[in-house]
Amino acid sequence: MIARLRRAADAFGVLLFALLFLVFVIQITARFVFNQPLAWTDEAATILYLWAVLWGAAVVCKDREHVAFDLLYQKAAAPTQRRMALAAAVLVGGLAAWALPGSLDYIWFMRRESSAVMSLPFHWVFLPFGLLLMALVVRYGYRIYRLLKHEDADLELTEKTDSL
């Protein structure tokens, strides 16, 4: 079940990037081949890019795939690494949890406004930010739980992976 959901999330991310590429090609073709720039392509590209980045950060990327500055972490002893990981999880998860209610309220409030060209309600534009915050709360809540249970499997931030 989890593998199927992960494949669906990956497929949606691929779809977002494919649509972004298609809009980009339409935009270039209209502008440079037909000398008729299309306003909706700029807006669509911006919205699709926002969705692709926030969807990827919220659902597709694992913690170890995000950029991390871990020089001190890698040099620290295991108990210190656990405390550092716990502090980071509490900080990131706590800030996301703190920001979530106000952000969701603002996203819902923005349903009254719409984009200039495509007239897309802004709550649909900003929805992936709410999803990102919810994903951070769940992900880091689970990480805190695992760290407090002394499950060391997720302490490693930079796991070695097989090269392609």
VEXLUM-618253 format. One line per field, with one value per residue: residue number from 1; y, x, z of N, C-alpha, C, O in turn. Coordinates in nm, 4 decimals. Example, Ala and Ser with C-alpha at 12.3 -4.5 7.8 and 13.67 -1.06 7.14 Angstrom:
num = c(1,2) .
nc2 = c(-0.5690,-0.2250) .
nc1 = c(1.3190,1.2850) .
nc3 = c(0.7800,0.7080) .
cac2 = c(-0.4500,-0.1060) .
cac1 = c(1.2300,1.3670) .
cac3 = c(0.7800,0.7140) .
cc2 = c(-0.3300,0.0030) .
cc1 = c(1.3200,1.2900) .
cc3 = c(0.7800,0.7870) .
oc2 = c(-0.3319,0.1138) .
oc1 = c(1.4236,1.3409) .
oc3 = c(0.8465,0.8039) .
END
This chain:
num = c(1,2,3,4,5,6,7,8,9,10,11,12,13,14,15,16,17,18,19,20,21,22,23,24,25,26,27,28,29,30,31,32,33,34,35,36,37,38,39,40,41,42,43,44,45,46,47,48,49,50,51,52,53,54,55,56,57,58,59,60,61,62,63,64,65,66,67,68,69,70,71,72,73,74,75,76,77,78,79,80,81,82,83,84,85,86,87,88,89,90,91,92,93,94,95,96,97,98,99,100,101,102,103,104,105,106,107,108,109,110,111,112,113,114,115,116,117,118,119,120,121,122,123,124,125,126,127,128,129,130,131,132,133,134,135,136,137,138,139,140,141,142,143,144,145,146,147,148,149,150,151,152,153,154,155,156,157,158,159,160,161,162,163,164) .
nc2 = c(-0.1200,0.1311,0.1525,0.1771,0.4205,0.5863,0.5573,0.6743,0.9376,1.0065,0.9852,1.1920,1.4102,1.3879,1.4330,1.7022,1.8280,1.7555,1.8888,2.1493,2.1660,2.1350,2.3655,2.5548,2.5039,2.5668,2.8369,2.9383,2.8708,3.0177,3.2765,3.3129,3.1874,3.2426,3.5044,3.5939,3.6413,3.4610,3.5303,3.3599,3.1467,3.2274,3.2652,3.0064,2.8561,2.9592,2.8855,2.6055,2.5499,2.6300,2.4440,2.2022,2.2185,2.2488,2.0240,1.8197,1.8639,1.8196,1.5615,1.3824,1.3878,1.2381,1.2765,1.2555,1.3337,1.6016,1.9187,1.9399,2.0712,1.9192,1.8978,1.9289,1.7503,1.5003,1.4645,1.4352,1.2366,0.9414,0.9709,1.2523,1.3126,1.2102,1.3901,1.6280,1.5681,1.5330,1.7903,1.9357,1.8159,1.8793,2.1568,2.2084,2.0598,2.1688,2.4433,2.4210,2.3123,2.5231,2.7219,2.6147,2.6383,2.9188,2.9482,2.7707,2.8963,3.1388,3.0424,2.9403,3.1785,3.3058,3.2093,3.3890,3.5569,3.5645,3.4404,3.6588,3.6180,3.3523,3.3239,3.1532,3.0377,3.1580,2.9945,2.7422,2.7732,2.8158,2.5894,2.3679,2.4600,2.4427,2.1643,2.0975,2.1975,2.0354,1.7839,1.8167,1.8407,1.5857,1.4164,1.5004,1.4723,1.1939,1.1343,1.2428,1.0737,0.8280,0.8882,0.9315,0.6764,0.5538,0.4431,0.3804,0.3716,0.5833,0.7891,0.8433,1.0907,1.1179,0.8791,0.6165,0.5527,0.3317,0.3955,0.5114) .
nc1 = c(0.0824,0.1885,0.3996,0.2605,0.1279,0.3528,0.4538,0.2409,0.2559,0.5094,0.4543,0.2672,0.4325,0.6071,0.4215,0.3569,0.6041,0.6244,0.4025,0.4833,0.7110,0.5858,0.4210,0.6218,0.7480,0.5340,0.5133,0.7642,0.7507,0.5228,0.6109,0.8620,0.8432,0.5895,0.5661,0.3820,0.3340,0.2032,0.0038,-0.1041,0.0707,0.2959,0.1866,0.0823,0.3195,0.4544,0.2791,0.2749,0.5444,0.5715,0.3941,0.5246,0.7752,0.7013,0.5374,0.7209,0.9047,0.7382,0.6248,0.7633,1.0533,1.2883,1.4120,1.6950,1.7524,1.7269,1.8951,2.1615,2.3576,2.5919,2.8371,2.9290,2.7545,2.8269,3.0767,3.0248,2.9679,2.7599,2.5516,2.5412,2.4764,2.2163,2.0887,2.1246,1.9812,1.7285,1.6811,1.6773,1.4575,1.2482,1.2574,1.2092,0.9707,0.8121,0.8022,0.6713,0.4272,0.3397,0.3074,0.1123,-0.1828,-0.2381,-0.1428,-0.3046,-0.5487,-0.5029,-0.4631,-0.7173,-0.8608,-0.7698,-0.9230,-1.0995,-0.9703,-0.8306,-0.6121,-0.4499,-0.4655,-0.5535,-0.7627,-0.7660,-0.8579,-0.6848,-0.6505,-0.6140,-0.3726,-0.1970,-0.2276,-0.0342,0.1567,0.0326,0.0064,0.2775,0.3503,0.1850,0.2924,0.5512,0.4994,0.3926,0.6031,0.8262,0.7206,0.6967,0.9661,1.0675,0.9387,1.0642,1.3315,1.3151,1.2498,1.4854,1.5557,1.7872,1.8034,1.7204,1.8919,2.1132,2.1895,2.2966,2.2751,2.4419,2.3937,2.3303,2.5004,2.3692) .
nc3 = c(0.0000,0.0884,-0.0910,-0.3296,-0.2907,-0.2770,-0.5369,-0.6772,-0.5789,-0.6768,-0.9502,-0.9811,-0.9282,-1.1473,-1.3504,-1.2965,-1.3563,-1.6262,-1.7353,-1.6780,-1.8420,-2.0924,-2.1017,-2.0975,-2.3456,-2.5174,-2.4591,-2.5491,-2.8197,-2.9034,-2.8533,-2.9906,-3.2380,-3.3497,-3.2803,-3.0917,-2.7854,-2.5084,-2.2381,-2.0444,-2.0294,-1.8853,-1.6301,-1.5795,-1.5855,-1.3622,-1.1518,-1.1825,-1.1361,-0.8685,-0.7497,-0.8217,-0.6900,-0.4156,-0.3804,-0.4315,-0.2195,-0.0019,-0.0308,-0.2028,-0.1755,0.0428,0.3809,0.3783,0.1227,0.1053,0.1147,0.3391,0.5984,0.7478,0.8803,1.1501,1.2701,1.1597,1.2733,1.5409,1.8380,1.8751,2.0832,2.0979,1.8361,1.8353,2.0115,1.8691,1.6348,1.7452,1.8491,1.6092,1.4810,1.6588,1.6377,1.3565,1.3072,1.5110,1.4429,1.1961,1.2819,1.4408,1.2464,1.0848,1.1439,1.1012,0.8420,0.6935,0.7385,0.6046,0.3440,0.2928,0.3123,0.0836,-0.1214,-0.2163,-0.3869,-0.7182,-0.9768,-1.2121,-1.4958,-1.5643,-1.3944,-1.1752,-0.8593,-0.5760,-0.3520,-0.4525,-0.5770,-0.3630,-0.2104,-0.2059,-0.0243,0.2247,0.2299,0.2399,0.4954,0.6589,0.5968,0.6975,0.9731,1.0320,0.9414,1.0991,1.3524,1.3650,1.3392,1.5788,1.7592,1.6897,1.7510,2.0262,2.1051,2.0701,1.8230,1.5995,1.3245,1.1643,1.2215,1.0655,0.8458,0.5956,0.4202,0.2532,-0.0827,-0.3557,-0.6556,-0.9673) .
cac2 = c(0.0000,0.2474,0.1591,0.2262,0.5640,0.6530,0.5622,0.7736,1.0690,1.0293,1.0062,1.3261,1.5016,1.3806,1.5009,1.8464,1.8723,1.7400,2.0013,2.2693,2.1645,2.1588,2.5081,2.6281,2.4880,2.6471,2.9770,2.9713,2.8621,3.1313,3.4028,3.3276,3.1379,3.3141,3.6421,3.6186,3.5927,3.4228,3.5680,3.2495,3.0531,3.2767,3.2358,2.8617,2.8085,2.9978,2.8020,2.4671,2.5430,2.6345,2.3143,2.0965,2.2306,2.2221,1.8840,1.7386,1.8793,1.7661,1.4232,1.2948,1.3811,1.1880,1.3700,1.2496,1.3912,1.7479,1.9765,1.9441,2.1084,1.8246,1.8787,1.9055,1.6309,1.3813,1.4535,1.4157,1.0997,0.8980,1.0377,1.3924,1.3123,1.1917,1.5159,1.7246,1.5288,1.5601,1.9363,1.9778,1.7675,1.9602,2.2908,2.2120,2.0145,2.2649,2.5642,2.3871,2.2995,2.6570,2.7981,2.5462,2.6955,3.0489,2.9304,2.7126,3.0010,3.2318,2.9734,2.9377,3.3170,3.3443,3.1591,3.5066,3.6202,3.4709,3.4817,3.7668,3.5787,3.2276,3.3333,3.0375,3.0835,3.1500,2.8861,2.6274,2.8032,2.8053,2.4628,2.2817,2.5074,2.3775,2.0237,2.0910,2.2136,1.9145,1.6768,1.8408,1.8086,1.4396,1.3573,1.5279,1.4089,1.0540,1.1322,1.2638,0.9481,0.7277,0.9271,0.9081,0.5309,0.5105,0.3672,0.4467,0.3559,0.7093,0.8911,0.8745,1.1888,1.1033,0.7371,0.5844,0.4850,0.2779,0.4894,0.4614) .
cac1 = c(0.0000,0.2767,0.4739,0.1670,0.1101,0.4770,0.4576,0.1417,0.3120,0.6156,0.3906,0.2099,0.5459,0.6503,0.3181,0.3738,0.7198,0.5925,0.3155,0.5671,0.7912,0.4951,0.3846,0.7429,0.7633,0.4278,0.5499,0.8761,0.7011,0.4344,0.6848,0.9719,0.8080,0.4718,0.5737,0.2574,0.3477,0.0786,0.0114,-0.1407,0.1816,0.3783,0.1159,0.0765,0.4540,0.4818,0.1972,0.3230,0.6740,0.5421,0.3378,0.6250,0.8759,0.6428,0.4941,0.8413,0.9582,0.6442,0.5813,0.8512,1.1893,1.3129,1.4955,1.8353,1.7660,1.7267,2.0258,2.1899,2.4928,2.6055,2.9775,2.9381,2.6769,2.9037,3.1918,2.9788,2.9436,2.6207,2.4546,2.5308,2.3997,2.0757,2.0390,2.1186,1.8694,1.6052,1.6626,1.6379,1.3208,1.1567,1.2558,1.1420,0.8325,0.7413,0.7740,0.5683,0.3006,0.3008,0.2664,0.0067,-0.3181,-0.2448,-0.1222,-0.4261,-0.6504,-0.4729,-0.4892,-0.8633,-0.9010,-0.7314,-1.0188,-1.1729,-0.8896,-0.7933,-0.4966,-0.4844,-0.4924,-0.6297,-0.8713,-0.7602,-0.8635,-0.5527,-0.6349,-0.5595,-0.2322,-0.1186,-0.2557,0.0809,0.2280,-0.0347,0.0460,0.4154,0.3515,0.1286,0.3897,0.6605,0.4522,0.3829,0.7363,0.9128,0.6596,0.7383,1.1110,1.0837,0.8975,1.1694,1.4511,1.2909,1.2481,1.6232,1.5669,1.9001,1.8041,1.7015,1.9857,2.2048,2.1313,2.3523,2.2911,2.5067,2.3037,2.3949,2.4992,2.2941) .
cac3 = c(0.0000,0.0958,-0.2175,-0.4313,-0.2659,-0.3147,-0.6846,-0.7200,-0.5479,-0.7745,-1.0809,-0.9817,-0.9430,-1.2874,-1.4284,-1.2781,-1.4346,-1.7685,-1.7709,-1.6751,-1.9644,-2.2048,-2.0996,-2.1354,-2.4904,-2.5803,-2.4399,-2.6386,-2.9575,-2.9304,-2.8491,-3.0855,-3.3709,-3.4002,-3.2328,-3.0188,-2.6482,-2.4410,-2.0957,-1.9570,-2.0116,-1.7741,-1.5055,-1.5624,-1.5520,-1.2233,-1.0631,-1.1917,-1.0687,-0.7255,-0.7133,-0.8364,-0.5843,-0.2839,-0.3794,-0.4171,-0.0846,0.0971,-0.0471,-0.2800,-0.1220,0.1776,0.4571,0.3381,-0.0103,0.1181,0.1410,0.4825,0.6390,0.8580,0.9169,1.2943,1.3000,1.1234,1.3633,1.6791,1.8849,1.8556,2.1721,2.0585,1.7115,1.8701,2.0669,1.7602,1.5473,1.8200,1.8514,1.4741,1.4546,1.7401,1.5818,1.2257,1.3259,1.5947,1.3649,1.0972,1.3550,1.4829,1.1286,1.0105,1.1511,1.0350,0.6977,0.6364,0.7417,0.4971,0.2169,0.2766,0.2884,-0.0515,-0.2209,-0.2656,-0.4914,-0.8246,-1.0561,-1.3041,-1.6338,-1.5736,-1.2956,-1.0860,-0.7198,-0.5140,-0.2548,-0.5268,-0.6049,-0.2403,-0.1425,-0.1748,0.0949,0.3369,0.2272,0.2872,0.6407,0.7196,0.5803,0.7921,1.1080,1.0439,0.9243,1.2130,1.4692,1.3602,1.3661,1.7235,1.8215,1.6681,1.8255,2.1684,2.1240,2.0432,1.6979,1.5360,1.1793,1.0914,1.2651,0.9571,0.7549,0.4616,0.3918,0.1268,-0.1753,-0.4748,-0.7675,-1.0816) .
cc2 = c(0.1267,0.2641,0.2139,0.3766,0.6419,0.6640,0.6657,0.9154,1.1037,1.0602,1.1450,1.4315,1.5044,1.4526,1.6530,1.8990,1.8591,1.8538,2.1319,2.2777,2.1944,2.3062,2.5930,2.6207,2.5695,2.7948,3.0187,2.9706,2.9830,3.2617,3.4165,3.2756,3.2202,3.4612,3.6859,3.5659,3.5652,3.4501,3.4486,3.1526,3.0967,3.2405,3.0855,2.8054,2.8409,2.9087,2.6574,2.4504,2.5428,2.4997,2.2046,2.1005,2.1940,2.0785,1.7927,1.7454,1.8137,1.6153,1.3325,1.2781,1.3264,1.2876,1.3715,1.3074,1.5442,1.7949,1.9848,1.9845,2.0293,1.7996,1.8494,1.7765,1.5053,1.3589,1.4196,1.2677,1.0696,0.9642,1.1855,1.4049,1.2985,1.3210,1.6227,1.6954,1.5586,1.7103,1.9869,1.9364,1.8484,2.1003,2.2958,2.1706,2.1120,2.3929,2.5382,2.3757,2.4354,2.7374,2.7403,2.6115,2.8297,3.0379,2.8718,2.8139,3.1005,3.1695,2.9696,3.0772,3.3573,3.2869,3.2740,3.5744,3.5168,3.5281,3.5760,3.7178,3.4577,3.2246,3.2092,3.0869,3.0581,3.0402,2.7590,2.6483,2.7755,2.6750,2.3784,2.3317,2.4488,2.2302,2.0055,2.1020,2.0909,1.7985,1.6932,1.8055,1.6570,1.3766,1.3779,1.4811,1.2630,1.0411,1.1518,1.1363,0.8429,0.7613,0.9033,0.7598,0.4701,0.4150,0.4387,0.4452,0.4880,0.8206,0.9349,0.9691,1.1664,0.9563,0.7191,0.5083,0.4327,0.3802,0.4255,0.4201) .
cc1 = c(0.0870,0.3543,0.3855,0.1433,0.2347,0.4891,0.3584,0.1932,0.4232,0.5571,0.3282,0.3194,0.5988,0.5503,0.3308,0.4906,0.6951,0.5026,0.3928,0.6513,0.7043,0.4551,0.5033,0.7655,0.6585,0.4630,0.6614,0.8299,0.6143,0.5130,0.7833,0.9409,0.6943,0.4686,0.4436,0.2720,0.2105,0.0925,-0.0149,-0.0250,0.2756,0.3149,0.1120,0.2132,0.4897,0.4063,0.2449,0.4579,0.6558,0.4897,0.4433,0.7268,0.8170,0.5915,0.6146,0.8982,0.8682,0.6305,0.6877,0.9887,1.1928,1.4039,1.6388,1.8592,1.7619,1.8690,2.0450,2.3354,2.5225,2.7501,2.9934,2.8670,2.7584,3.0224,3.1510,2.9617,2.7941,2.5226,2.4344,2.4538,2.2511,2.0165,2.0265,2.0007,1.7359,1.5769,1.6166,1.4947,1.2183,1.1451,1.1764,0.9949,0.7504,0.7071,0.6665,0.4322,0.2484,0.2461,0.1435,-0.1310,-0.3316,-0.2296,-0.2452,-0.5398,-0.6282,-0.5007,-0.6395,-0.9169,-0.8758,-0.8229,-1.0977,-1.1016,-0.8565,-0.6770,-0.5420,-0.5293,-0.5849,-0.7491,-0.8812,-0.7644,-0.7305,-0.5411,-0.5859,-0.4118,-0.1478,-0.1401,-0.1313,0.1637,0.1647,0.0001,0.1884,0.4212,0.2953,0.2262,0.5064,0.6202,0.4484,0.5217,0.8227,0.8517,0.6986,0.8876,1.1390,1.0489,1.0082,1.2956,1.4332,1.2857,1.3861,1.6324,1.6701,1.8960,1.7906,1.7939,2.0792,2.1383,2.1766,2.3799,2.3611,2.4069,2.3830,2.3905,2.4311,2.3821) .
cc3 = c(0.0000,-0.0346,-0.3290,-0.4149,-0.3061,-0.4669,-0.7380,-0.6942,-0.6456,-0.9118,-1.0897,-0.9962,-1.0849,-1.3771,-1.4174,-1.3606,-1.5845,-1.8160,-1.7740,-1.8024,-2.0862,-2.2143,-2.1431,-2.2866,-2.5653,-2.5733,-2.5370,-2.7838,-2.9920,-2.9402,-2.9640,-3.2254,-3.4303,-3.3599,-3.1647,-2.8759,-2.5853,-2.2909,-2.0047,-1.9343,-1.8995,-1.6405,-1.4780,-1.5233,-1.4071,-1.1256,-1.0647,-1.1236,-0.9171,-0.6768,-0.7173,-0.7229,-0.4485,-0.2734,-0.3588,-0.2766,0.0199,0.0885,-0.1081,-0.2150,0.0196,0.2488,0.4073,0.1985,-0.0086,0.1458,0.2919,0.5032,0.7652,0.8988,1.0656,1.3340,1.2727,1.2163,1.5067,1.7104,1.8734,1.9523,2.1383,1.9276,1.7399,1.9242,1.9586,1.6672,1.6158,1.8244,1.7147,1.4437,1.5331,1.6806,1.4508,1.2398,1.4075,1.5204,1.2589,1.1643,1.3990,1.3647,1.0596,1.0230,1.0789,0.8842,0.6311,0.6343,0.6275,0.3607,0.1908,0.2469,0.1423,-0.1594,-0.2833,-0.3825,-0.5978,-0.9042,-1.1683,-1.4415,-1.6402,-1.4790,-1.2074,-0.9419,-0.6495,-0.4092,-0.3232,-0.5575,-0.4809,-0.1635,-0.1149,-0.0571,0.2207,0.3448,0.2778,0.4391,0.7112,0.7107,0.6773,0.9344,1.1277,1.0393,1.0481,1.3445,1.4783,1.3897,1.5144,1.7978,1.8101,1.7455,1.9752,2.2027,2.1009,1.9252,1.6126,1.3845,1.1062,1.1389,1.1531,0.8580,0.6115,0.4353,0.2583,0.0404,-0.2929,-0.5854,-0.8865,-1.1916) .
oc2 = c(0.2186,0.3758,0.2897,0.4507,0.7507,0.7678,0.7369,1.0036,1.2172,1.1502,1.2093,1.5302,1.6108,1.5246,1.7242,2.0019,1.9434,1.9089,2.2156,2.3841,2.2709,2.3642,2.6908,2.7215,2.6341,2.8687,3.1241,3.0591,3.0435,3.3464,3.5211,3.3160,3.2624,3.5347,3.8005,3.4552,3.6392,3.3982,3.4376,3.0835,3.0128,3.1913,3.0425,2.7172,2.7583,2.8618,2.5939,2.3479,2.4637,2.4477,2.1226,1.9967,2.1163,2.0177,1.6999,1.6427,1.7588,1.5481,1.2168,1.1654,1.3632,1.3729,1.4784,1.3280,1.6085,1.7187,2.0308,1.9370,2.0679,1.6911,1.7556,1.7028,1.4131,1.2448,1.3790,1.1851,1.1609,1.0106,1.2374,1.4977,1.3656,1.3581,1.6988,1.7868,1.6041,1.7530,2.0713,2.0144,1.8827,2.1562,2.3785,2.2391,2.1358,2.4452,2.6233,2.4236,2.4605,2.8124,2.8105,2.6387,2.8506,3.1093,2.9175,2.8173,3.1418,3.2352,2.9934,3.0928,3.4345,3.3135,3.2585,3.6403,3.3967,3.6477,3.5724,3.7730,3.4595,3.1310,3.1662,3.1706,2.9508,2.9964,2.6758,2.5524,2.7182,2.6533,2.3204,2.2525,2.4095,2.1767,1.9101,2.0236,2.0464,1.7227,1.5949,1.7465,1.6063,1.2931,1.2838,1.4528,1.2132,0.9474,1.0842,1.0951,0.7767,0.6719,0.8599,0.7213,0.3485,0.3180,0.5462,0.5117,0.5033,0.9359,1.0510,0.9316,1.1935,0.9144,0.7960,0.4123,0.4840,0.4449,0.3039,0.3755) .
oc1 = c(0.0629,0.3725,0.4327,0.1391,0.2245,0.5299,0.3888,0.1761,0.4312,0.6043,0.3354,0.3020,0.6318,0.5893,0.3173,0.4786,0.7404,0.5235,0.3711,0.6616,0.7447,0.4556,0.4876,0.7988,0.6899,0.4445,0.6522,0.8658,0.6309,0.4847,0.7881,1.0059,0.7006,0.3786,0.4009,0.2262,0.1147,0.1830,0.0461,-0.0213,0.3289,0.3820,0.1360,0.2220,0.5489,0.4636,0.2544,0.4832,0.7184,0.5354,0.4506,0.7605,0.8768,0.6015,0.6102,0.9363,0.9170,0.6251,0.7003,1.0361,1.1117,1.4655,1.6986,1.9741,1.7903,1.9524,1.9566,2.4248,2.4831,2.7824,3.0636,2.9139,2.7589,3.0643,3.2358,2.9434,2.7121,2.4177,2.3233,2.3748,2.1689,1.9053,1.9298,1.9293,1.6414,1.4630,1.5274,1.4186,1.1127,1.0356,1.0864,0.9057,0.6333,0.5964,0.5809,0.3324,0.1279,0.1497,0.0772,-0.1928,-0.4268,-0.2953,-0.2861,-0.6185,-0.7235,-0.5552,-0.6835,-1.0081,-0.9527,-0.8019,-1.1559,-1.1641,-0.8545,-0.6481,-0.6569,-0.6238,-0.6840,-0.8289,-0.9903,-0.6822,-0.6716,-0.4298,-0.5222,-0.3349,-0.0393,-0.0758,-0.1229,0.2348,0.2357,0.0211,0.2175,0.4902,0.3507,0.2414,0.5552,0.6990,0.4959,0.5548,0.8855,0.9251,0.7301,0.9301,1.2254,1.1209,1.0419,1.3602,1.5263,1.3138,1.4026,1.7082,1.6429,1.9777,1.8443,1.7755,2.1196,2.0409,2.1022,2.4955,2.3417,2.3441,2.4902,2.2880,2.4342,2.3339) .
oc3 = c(-0.0782,-0.0829,-0.4137,-0.5131,-0.3627,-0.5190,-0.8337,-0.7783,-0.6926,-0.9814,-1.1944,-1.0675,-1.1373,-1.4689,-1.5169,-1.4271,-1.6619,-1.9241,-1.8616,-1.8634,-2.1738,-2.3229,-2.2162,-2.3488,-2.6653,-2.6700,-2.5999,-2.8615,-3.0979,-3.0249,-3.0287,-3.3218,-3.5457,-3.4005,-3.1784,-2.8476,-2.6079,-2.2257,-1.8983,-1.8325,-1.8269,-1.5497,-1.3652,-1.4378,-1.3377,-1.0273,-0.9597,-1.0602,-0.8466,-0.5751,-0.6258,-0.6661,-0.3742,-0.1668,-0.2781,-0.2204,0.1187,0.1915,-0.0680,-0.2007,0.1046,0.1849,0.3952,0.1595,-0.1096,0.1947,0.3641,0.4331,0.8752,0.9470,1.1032,1.4208,1.3544,1.2358,1.5862,1.6210,1.8633,1.9077,2.1491,1.9104,1.6775,1.8867,1.9564,1.6259,1.5513,1.8057,1.7061,1.3865,1.4799,1.6739,1.4360,1.1898,1.3778,1.5332,1.2349,1.1106,1.3954,1.3801,0.9833,0.9200,1.0037,0.8085,0.5243,0.5396,0.5614,0.2720,0.0783,0.1657,0.0849,-0.2777,-0.3906,-0.4656,-0.5709,-0.8991,-1.2123,-1.4977,-1.7133,-1.4840,-1.1700,-0.9044,-0.6620,-0.3801,-0.2586,-0.5633,-0.4913,-0.0608,-0.0067,0.0048,0.3133,0.4536,0.3499,0.5043,0.8117,0.8065,0.7331,1.0083,1.2293,1.1235,1.0966,1.4392,1.5864,1.4574,1.5702,1.8888,1.9082,1.8001,2.0429,2.3161,2.1109,1.9280,1.5591,1.3208,0.9965,1.1001,1.1472,0.7928,0.5172,0.4289,0.1642,0.0851,-0.3251,-0.6068,-0.9050,-1.2958) .
END
